[in-house]
Amino acid sequence: MSDTEPFSSGSSDIYQPPVYKSCSTSSDDDGSDVGLLTFQNQTNEANDKGMNILDEFNIDNPCPSTSGIAPKKRKSANPSQWKRNVIKKSIVTGKGYLNYKGREIGERKTGPDCCCKKYKCFVKINEEDRKLILENFNKLEETYVQNVYLGGLIKTENVERERSKTGTGKKRSCSHKYYIKLGNRNIQICRNGFASIHGISKKRVDNVAKEYQDPTVTKPAQSNRGKHHNC
């Protein structure tokens, strides 16, 4: 039976599959196939390449593509450069600054003459002394320290007679006297002159004086604004 004739059930010949020759061109003495050897060599080379790729992802070098790049350093917080703290410090030290709305606020200056006829504040304290007082006041870089300084220049006295000029106003239980210290001298001035020389508002003067109404108080209370104690 030839290879081209179809195999049938009635054929007496036994079917034998065709034998194909190897694609190799030559063989060695041991009968090993050169084509098979070539295939094995190619397989070994591929395995070697695969191992080299795996070596790049070992534990010592988990990310070879970024191993040469230094990790980014985390920025540390600098509260002194925060906008709110810069504005707060500028207010205390009397420096000019831009507020939250972008409006320029000028530096702290001595206020207008109080024109006091009783004490003649701006006559007793000349311009040079007023400038020096304001400079020293601005060097106190904390509001609390400034208030302690102001409180030391305010003297509280009890009122002997509680009466109102109009008869309908609120009666006062105490009065305040304001002083400016020049060298060894304590010069008494009025409330408006006291506020003008330090470049502060009269409301702040009243708040500081209110802290010293009690004769047992030697220092004003610490302000808790901006401080949170969440425990």
C-alpha positions as CSV (number, residue, x, y, z in Angstrom):
1,M,0.0,0.0,0.0
2,S,1.4,3.3,-1.0
3,D,1.4,6.6,1.0
4,T,-1.0,8.2,-1.5
5,E,-3.7,5.5,-1.3
6,P,-6.4,6.0,1.3
7,F,-6.6,3.5,4.1
8,S,-9.7,1.4,4.3
9,S,-11.1,-1.2,6.6
10,G,-11.0,-3.9,4.0
11,S,-7.3,-3.5,3.2
12,S,-5.0,-6.3,4.2
13,D,-2.0,-4.1,4.6
14,I,-1.1,-2.9,8.1
15,Y,-1.0,0.9,8.3
16,Q,2.4,2.3,9.1
17,P,2.7,6.1,9.7
18,P,5.3,7.9,7.5
19,V,8.6,8.6,9.0
20,Y,9.9,12.2,8.5
21,K,13.5,13.0,8.4
22,S,15.1,15.4,10.8
23,C,15.7,18.9,9.6
24,S,19.2,18.7,10.8
25,T,22.0,18.6,8.2
26,S,24.5,16.4,10.0
27,S,24.8,14.1,13.1
28,D,27.7,13.3,15.3
29,D,29.0,9.8,16.1
30,D,26.8,9.4,19.1
31,G,23.7,10.0,17.1
32,S,22.8,13.3,18.8
33,D,20.9,15.7,16.7
34,V,22.5,19.1,16.0
35,G,19.2,20.8,15.6
36,L,18.1,19.6,19.1
37,L,21.3,20.8,20.5
38,T,20.8,24.2,18.9
39,F,17.3,24.4,20.4
40,Q,18.6,23.6,23.8
41,N,21.3,26.3,23.6
42,Q,18.7,28.8,22.6
43,T,16.5,27.7,25.5
44,N,19.4,28.1,27.9
45,E,20.2,31.6,26.6
46,A,16.5,32.6,27.1
47,N,16.6,31.2,30.7
48,D,19.7,33.1,31.4
49,K,18.1,36.3,30.2
50,G,15.1,35.6,32.3
51,M,17.2,35.1,35.4
52,N,19.0,38.4,34.7
53,I,15.7,40.2,34.5
54,L,14.6,38.6,37.8
55,D,17.9,39.6,39.4
56,E,17.0,43.2,38.8
57,F,13.9,42.8,41.0
58,N,15.6,41.3,44.0
59,I,15.2,42.5,47.6
60,D,18.3,44.7,47.5
61,N,17.0,46.6,44.5
62,P,13.2,46.5,44.5
63,C,12.8,49.3,42.0
64,P,15.8,49.5,39.6
65,S,14.2,52.2,37.4
66,T,14.2,54.7,40.3
67,S,17.2,53.5,42.3
68,G,19.3,56.4,41.2
69,I,16.8,59.1,42.3
70,A,17.0,60.4,45.8
71,P,13.7,60.3,47.8
72,K,11.9,63.7,48.3
73,K,12.4,65.2,51.7
74,R,9.3,66.1,53.6
75,K,8.9,69.9,54.2
76,S,9.0,70.9,57.9
77,A,6.4,73.3,59.1
78,N,7.6,76.9,59.9
79,P,4.8,78.6,61.9
80,S,6.7,81.9,62.0
81,Q,6.2,82.2,58.2
82,W,2.5,81.6,58.3
83,K,0.5,84.6,57.1
84,R,-1.6,84.9,60.2
85,N,1.5,84.8,62.5
86,V,3.3,87.3,60.3
87,I,0.3,89.7,60.6
88,K,0.0,89.1,64.3
89,K,3.7,89.9,65.0
90,S,3.6,93.0,62.8
91,I,0.6,94.3,64.8
92,V,2.3,93.7,68.1
93,T,5.7,95.2,67.1
94,G,4.0,98.2,65.3
95,K,5.3,97.3,61.8
96,G,3.4,97.9,58.6
97,Y,1.8,94.9,56.9
98,L,-0.8,93.7,54.4
99,N,-4.1,92.5,56.1
100,Y,-6.1,89.6,55.0
101,K,-7.9,91.7,52.4
102,G,-4.7,92.8,50.9
103,R,-5.0,96.4,52.2
104,E,-1.8,98.0,53.4
105,I,-1.7,99.0,57.1
106,G,0.9,101.5,58.2
107,E,3.2,101.2,61.1
108,R,2.3,102.3,64.6
109,K,2.9,106.0,65.2
110,T,2.4,108.4,68.0
111,G,-1.2,109.7,68.1
112,P,-2.3,113.3,67.9
113,D,-1.8,115.8,70.7
114,C,-4.4,115.4,73.4
115,C,-4.5,119.2,74.0
116,C,-4.8,118.6,77.7
117,K,-5.0,121.8,79.7
118,K,-4.7,120.2,83.0
119,Y,-1.6,118.1,82.6
120,K,-0.2,119.5,79.3
121,C,1.0,116.0,78.3
122,F,2.7,116.8,75.1
123,V,4.5,119.8,76.7
124,K,5.9,117.8,79.6
125,I,7.0,115.0,77.3
126,N,8.8,116.4,74.2
127,E,8.9,114.8,70.8
128,E,12.2,113.0,71.3
129,D,11.0,111.4,74.5
130,R,7.7,110.3,72.9
131,K,9.6,108.7,70.0
132,L,11.9,106.8,72.5
133,I,8.9,105.6,74.5
134,L,7.2,104.2,71.4
135,E,10.3,102.5,70.2
136,N,10.8,100.7,73.6
137,F,7.1,99.8,73.6
138,N,7.4,98.2,70.2
139,K,10.4,96.1,71.3
140,L,8.0,94.2,73.6
141,E,7.1,91.5,71.1
142,E,4.1,90.0,73.0
143,T,0.8,91.5,73.7
144,Y,0.7,90.2,77.2
145,V,4.1,91.7,78.0
146,Q,3.0,95.0,76.7
147,N,-0.1,94.9,78.8
148,V,2.0,94.2,81.9
149,Y,4.1,97.2,81.1
150,L,1.0,99.4,80.6
151,G,-0.5,98.1,83.8
152,G,2.6,99.2,85.7
153,L,2.0,102.8,84.6
154,I,-1.7,102.8,85.7
155,K,-2.7,103.5,89.3
156,T,-6.1,102.6,90.5
157,E,-7.8,104.5,93.4
158,N,-11.1,104.1,95.0
159,V,-13.6,106.9,94.6
160,E,-14.5,108.7,97.9
161,R,-17.9,109.9,96.7
162,E,-19.9,107.9,94.2
163,R,-21.7,110.5,92.2
164,S,-22.4,111.2,88.6
165,K,-22.1,114.6,86.9
166,T,-25.5,114.2,85.3
167,G,-27.1,112.3,88.1
168,T,-28.4,109.6,85.8
169,G,-25.1,108.1,84.6
170,K,-23.4,105.0,85.9
171,K,-21.6,105.5,89.2
172,R,-17.8,104.8,89.3
173,S,-16.3,102.8,92.1
174,C,-12.7,103.7,91.2
175,S,-10.6,106.0,89.2
176,H,-7.4,105.6,87.2
177,K,-4.3,107.7,87.0
178,Y,-1.8,107.4,84.1
179,Y,1.9,108.0,84.2
180,I,4.9,108.1,81.9
181,K,8.2,107.1,83.3
182,L,11.2,109.2,82.2
183,G,14.4,108.1,84.0
184,N,13.6,108.3,87.7
185,R,10.5,110.5,87.2
186,N,6.9,109.4,87.0
187,I,5.0,112.1,85.1
188,Q,1.2,112.0,85.3
189,I,-0.7,112.5,82.1
190,C,-4.3,112.1,81.0
191,R,-5.9,109.0,79.5
192,N,-5.9,110.3,75.9
193,G,-2.3,111.4,76.1
194,F,-1.3,108.0,77.5
195,A,-3.0,106.3,74.5
196,S,-1.5,108.7,72.0
197,I,2.1,108.4,73.2
198,H,2.0,104.6,73.0
199,G,0.1,104.6,69.7
200,I,-2.7,102.4,70.9
201,S,-6.5,102.8,71.2
202,K,-8.3,104.2,74.2
203,K,-10.3,101.0,74.4
204,R,-7.1,99.0,75.0
205,V,-6.1,101.4,77.7
206,D,-9.5,100.8,79.4
207,N,-9.2,97.1,79.1
208,V,-5.8,97.1,80.8
209,A,-7.0,99.5,83.5
210,K,-10.0,97.2,84.1
211,E,-7.7,94.3,84.9
212,Y,-6.1,96.4,87.8
213,Q,-9.3,97.5,89.5
214,D,-8.8,94.7,92.0
215,P,-5.9,95.9,94.3
216,T,-4.8,92.3,94.7
217,V,-4.1,91.9,91.0
218,T,-0.4,92.5,90.1
219,K,-0.5,91.2,86.5
220,P,-3.3,91.0,83.9
221,A,-4.7,87.6,83.1
222,Q,-3.3,85.7,80.1
223,S,-5.5,85.8,77.0
224,N,-6.8,82.5,75.8
225,R,-7.6,83.7,72.3
226,G,-6.2,81.3,69.7
227,K,-5.4,78.7,72.3
228,H,-7.3,75.4,72.3
229,H,-7.1,72.8,75.1
230,N,-8.9,69.8,73.6
231,C,-8.0,66.8,75.7
